[in-house]
Amino acid sequence: MKSILVHVHDDSGLEARLQSSLDLTRAFNGHLTCHANVPFNSYAAINPFGSPYVITGLFEAMQEYETKLQHRVEAQLEKEDVSWSYVSTTGFDDSELVNQSALNDLIVMSHSTDTQKASGSISLVGRIVTSSHTPVLLIPDNHIGFDTQGAAIVAWNGSFEAGNALRAAVPMLRRAKSVTIVTVDDEPAQLFPATLASEYLSRHGITSELLNCVERHAEVEEILLNTASRLSAQYLVMGAFGHSRAREFWFGGVTRTMLCNATIPLLMTH
């Protein structure tokens, strides 16, 4: 993972994203790209005839605000011992971030443990995860720093999405002090059993342990989070949105619940 892309937005998770991105960039001796975007909906409106127009004063104010943010972030990065660049765009957050991800190995974003804040974050994360072929690392707002040599767990349900996440995580899993592949006994029959996932990792020189969890009165996401806590995992690898995003939104799902409740970083792909 030589090219790391971090989402820059002036919110409560910015420092956590930056510090985690810096740790990853150092660990892989890579390059960090900071991407900030001024969204159209922050300065555009629709007139009574249905045509969009730009609110000039608001646009200028947003540009000034983003320039101050850029100077603040750049001043911080100049003190760090990593290669970095800053990219600023104007457009829709999801499409601009997906465009920037084309030549990056990892996107670093936030997920929030605050339910009200998380609703908007989940929508953006969902669009990025399902639109980009680049894995997304989601950092909790209060999680400062990223230990690439800590314990890692892989949530395995034998799905295509889980396989994508596992492959994407190989560079990080190589550095982990331990890798545990976790299955939940109550889940449906698996397309690919966990033993095949372990064999795949072994071909990359990664030793892994298999753990099958059976908790009759707990949801899958609760079991995963409890297991991560018990194993002192630094991050969790999982496939995202195994069901349609609409179904996940209306009826809930492992992905949505993890985005709301996880207190450790999540590496996700679709």
C-alpha positions in Angstrom: 0.0 0.0 0.0 2.2 2.7 -1.3 -0.5 5.3 -2.1 -2.8 6.3 0.7 -5.8 8.7 0.1 -7.3 10.4 3.1 -10.7 12.2 3.1 -10.1 15.8 4.3 -13.2 17.5 5.9 -13.3 19.8 8.9 -15.2 17.5 11.3 -14.6 15.7 14.6 -12.8 12.8 12.8 -10.3 14.7 10.8 -7.4 14.4 13.3 -8.0 10.6 13.7 -8.0 10.1 9.9 -4.8 12.2 9.5 -2.9 10.4 12.2 -3.9 7.0 11.1 -3.1 7.8 7.5 0.4 9.1 8.5 1.1 5.9 10.5 0.1 3.8 7.5 2.2 5.9 5.1 5.2 5.6 7.3 4.7 1.8 7.7 4.6 1.2 4.0 7.1 4.0 3.1 4.4 5.4 0.8 2.8 8.7 -0.3 -0.1 10.4 1.4 -2.7 12.3 -0.8 -5.1 14.5 1.1 -8.3 15.1 -0.8 -10.7 17.9 0.1 -13.9 18.8 -1.9 -16.2 21.7 -1.9 -19.6 20.0 -2.5 -22.0 21.6 -5.0 -24.9 21.5 -2.6 -23.1 23.9 -0.2 -23.3 26.8 -2.6 -25.9 25.9 -5.3 -29.7 26.2 -5.3 -32.7 25.6 -7.5 -34.7 28.6 -8.8 -38.6 28.4 -9.1 -38.2 27.3 -12.7 -36.1 24.3 -11.8 -32.8 25.6 -13.0 -29.7 25.4 -10.7 -27.7 28.5 -9.9 -24.7 29.4 -7.8 -25.1 31.6 -4.7 -22.0 33.7 -5.4 -21.3 35.0 -1.9 -21.8 31.5 -0.4 -19.4 30.0 -2.9 -16.7 32.5 -2.1 -17.2 31.9 1.6 -16.9 28.2 1.1 -13.7 28.6 -1.0 -12.2 30.8 1.7 -13.1 28.3 4.4 -11.6 25.4 2.5 -8.4 27.4 1.8 -8.0 28.0 5.5 -8.5 24.3 6.1 -5.9 23.5 3.5 -3.3 25.8 5.0 -4.0 24.3 8.5 -3.6 20.7 7.3 -0.5 21.5 5.2 1.2 23.3 8.1 0.7 20.1 10.1 1.9 17.8 7.3 5.1 19.9 6.8 6.2 18.7 10.3 5.8 15.1 9.4 8.4 12.8 7.9 6.2 11.5 5.0 5.8 12.3 1.3 2.4 14.0 0.8 0.3 16.1 -1.6 -3.0 18.1 -1.2 -5.7 17.9 -3.8 -8.8 20.2 -3.7 -11.8 19.7 -6.0 -15.3 21.0 -6.5 -18.2 18.6 -7.1 -20.0 15.8 -5.3 -18.1 14.3 -2.4 -18.6 10.7 -3.4 -17.8 11.0 -7.2 -14.8 13.2 -6.6 -13.4 10.8 -3.9 -14.0 7.8 -6.2 -12.2 9.6 -9.0 -9.2 10.3 -6.8 -9.1 6.7 -5.7 -8.3 5.3 -9.1 -4.6 5.4 -8.5 -4.5 4.8 -4.8 -4.2 1.6 -2.8 -6.4 2.7 0.2 -9.0 5.3 1.1 -9.1 6.5 4.7 -12.4 7.8 5.9 -14.4 8.0 9.2 -17.1 6.0 10.8 -18.9 7.4 13.8 -20.1 5.9 17.0 -22.7 8.7 17.3 -25.9 7.4 15.7 -27.1 10.9 14.6 -23.8 11.8 13.0 -23.4 8.3 11.6 -26.5 8.5 9.3 -24.9 10.9 6.9 -21.5 9.2 7.2 -23.0 5.8 6.4 -24.6 7.2 3.2 -21.3 8.6 2.0 -19.3 5.5 3.0 -21.8 3.3 1.3 -21.5 5.1 -2.0 -17.7 5.1 -1.8 -17.4 1.4 -0.9 -19.9 0.2 -3.6 -18.5 2.6 -6.3 -14.8 2.3 -5.8 -12.6 -0.7 -6.4 -10.2 0.6 -3.8 -10.5 -0.7 -0.2 -11.8 1.7 2.4 -10.3 2.0 5.9 -12.8 3.5 8.4 -11.5 5.2 11.5 -13.5 6.0 14.6 -13.5 9.7 15.5 -11.7 9.0 18.9 -9.1 6.6 17.5 -5.7 8.3 17.2 -3.0 6.4 15.4 -2.9 3.1 13.6 -0.8 0.1 14.8 -0.1 -1.9 11.6 1.7 -4.5 13.8 -1.3 -5.1 16.1 -3.7 -8.1 16.0 -6.1 -8.3 13.1 -9.3 -10.2 12.7 -11.1 -11.1 9.5 -14.9 -11.5 9.5 -15.6 -14.5 7.2 -18.9 -15.6 5.9 -17.7 -17.2 2.7 -19.1 -14.6 0.4 -17.7 -12.9 -2.6 -17.5 -9.6 -0.7 -15.5 -11.3 2.1 -13.1 -12.6 -0.4 -12.6 -9.2 -1.9 -11.9 -7.7 1.5 -9.4 -10.5 2.4 -7.4 -10.0 -0.8 -7.3 -6.2 -0.3 -6.1 -6.6 3.2 -3.1 -8.8 2.4 -0.5 -6.0 2.6 -1.7 -5.0 6.0 -2.2 -8.6 7.3 1.5 -9.3 6.4 2.5 -6.8 9.1 0.0 -8.0 11.8 1.3 -9.9 14.8 -1.6 -12.2 14.6 -4.5 -12.9 12.2 -7.7 -14.6 13.2 -10.4 -15.6 10.7 -13.7 -15.4 12.6 -16.9 -17.3 11.5 -20.3 -17.2 13.1 -22.0 -20.6 13.4 -25.5 -19.3 12.9 -24.7 -17.8 9.5 -26.0 -19.5 6.2 -24.0 -22.2 4.4 -20.8 -20.7 3.1 -19.8 -20.5 -0.5 -16.1 -20.6 0.5 -15.2 -22.1 3.9 -12.8 -20.4 6.2 -10.2 -23.1 5.6 -9.8 -21.9 2.0 -9.4 -18.3 3.3 -6.6 -19.5 5.6 -5.0 -21.4 2.7 -5.1 -18.3 0.6 -3.3 -16.3 3.2 -0.7 -19.0 3.7 0.3 -18.6 0.1 1.2 -15.0 0.9 3.3 -16.1 3.9 0.6 -15.1 6.4 -0.3 -17.5 9.3 -3.8 -17.4 10.5 -6.0 -19.0 13.1 -9.6 -20.1 12.6 -12.2 -19.2 15.2 -15.9 -20.3 15.0 -18.1 -18.4 17.4 -21.4 -19.8 18.6 -23.5 -17.5 20.7 -27.2 -18.4 20.5 -28.7 -15.1 21.7 -26.4 -12.6 20.0 -26.5 -10.9 16.5 -23.6 -11.5 14.1 -22.3 -7.9 14.5 -22.4 -8.2 18.3 -20.4 -11.4 18.2 -17.8 -9.8 15.9 -17.4 -6.8 18.1 -17.1 -8.9 21.3 -14.5 -11.1 19.6 -12.5 -8.1 18.5 -12.5 -6.8 22.0 -11.5 -10.2 23.5 -8.6 -10.6 21.1 -7.5 -6.9 21.5 -7.7 -6.6 17.7 -6.5 -3.3 16.2 -8.7 -3.6 13.2 -11.3 -5.8 11.5 -11.5 -6.8 7.9 -14.9 -7.5 6.4 -16.9 -7.5 3.2 -19.5 -4.7 3.0 -23.1 -4.6 1.9 -23.6 -8.3 1.1 -27.3 -7.3 0.7 -28.4 -4.3 -1.3 -27.7 -0.9 0.3 -31.5 -0.2 0.2 -32.2 -3.4 2.2 -29.4 -2.6 4.6 -30.8 0.9 5.2 -34.4 -0.1 5.8 -34.0 -3.4 7.6 -30.5 -3.0 9.1 -27.6 -5.3 8.5 -24.2 -6.3 9.7 -22.5 -3.5 7.6 -24.8 -0.7 8.9 -24.6 -1.8 12.5 -20.8 -2.1 12.4 -20.5 1.4 10.9 -22.6 2.7 13.8 -21.2 0.7 16.7 -17.6 -0.5 16.0 -15.0 1.2 18.1 -12.0 -0.1 16.1 -11.0 0.6 12.5 -12.8 -1.3 9.8 -11.2 -2.3 6.5 -14.1 -2.8 4.0 -14.6 -3.6 0.3 -17.7 -4.5 -1.6 
